[in-house]
Amino acid sequence: MAAAKGKNSSGAGDPARTLELLWRDGSAAPAGRRGPRQGLTVDAVVDAALALADAGGLDALTMRAVAQHLGVTPMTLYTYVPGKAELLDLMLDAVFLRMDRPPFRPGEPWRTRLTAVADANRALHLRHPWLVELRIVRAPLGPGVMTKYEYELGAFEGLGLDDVSRDSALTYVLGFVQSGARAELDARAVARESAMSDGEWWDAHEPLLTRVLDGTRFPLAARVGEAAAVAYDGLYDAEHAYRFGLGRVLDGLEALGERQPVP
C-alpha cells in the first residue's frame, strides 16, 4: 500500500540516496562500474527518462522502458538510480535547473518580474506536460529546486512583503500557473482526441446549443455565454484565461503589499 501512495509523487524515494544523487557532479559512473557501457551516467539516465515522460506521460515511464531506451538491462540501470521514485525527483530537479531564468534588471517593476516568473513556469509545464501529473509536496532539495526558489523569491523585491508572506505569495502564483496549465493541456487533449477545435465543435452543435441556451429562461447565461463564445471563437481561450487570471493575482498581491507595514 505504501508504494501505491507514493506513485508519481515527489519525495517518495530514499531521502539520503536522492540527495546524494541530486548533488552529484554528473560526470562519474557508479564506483566499480565495469564493462562496455562505462560512458553511461546519471545525467544520461535522467535525459532518457525525460524523453519518455515528455512523449508519453508518467504512465510511459518505467525503469524497464528507460533501460530499453538506453540499450542496457534494467539491472544495469539500478546501479545508477535505485528506482522510479528517486528518478522522478531527479527529473523534476533537472527541468527546474534548466528552465529559462532571465536576469532581473535594476529598478524593474515587481509586476514585470513576477509576470516573467509566471510565464517561464507556464512554458515549463506546457513543454513537460507530465509535471501536472506529478504530486509535488516534498520537493527534492536539489540544485534545480534551490536555484529556482532563490530566483523566484527575488521577483517580489519592492512589493513590501515579509518573508512568510513572500513564500506564501510565490506558492499562490505557482499554484495558479499549474492550474491554468492543466486546464490548457486538457483542452489541447480534447481538441486532439476529437479532431475538432472549439470553434469547429461550436459550429457543429450550434442548432442544439441554441435550443439549450434559452434566452428567456437563462438570460444572463445566454447573453454572457454568447459574448464569450464570440470573443474566444469557441468555448475557452487558454491565453485569455491565463492573462486575465494572472492580472487578478498580481492585483491581489499588490493590495497585500499595501496592507503590510514597511520593514
Disulfide bonds with the S-S distance in Angstrom:
none
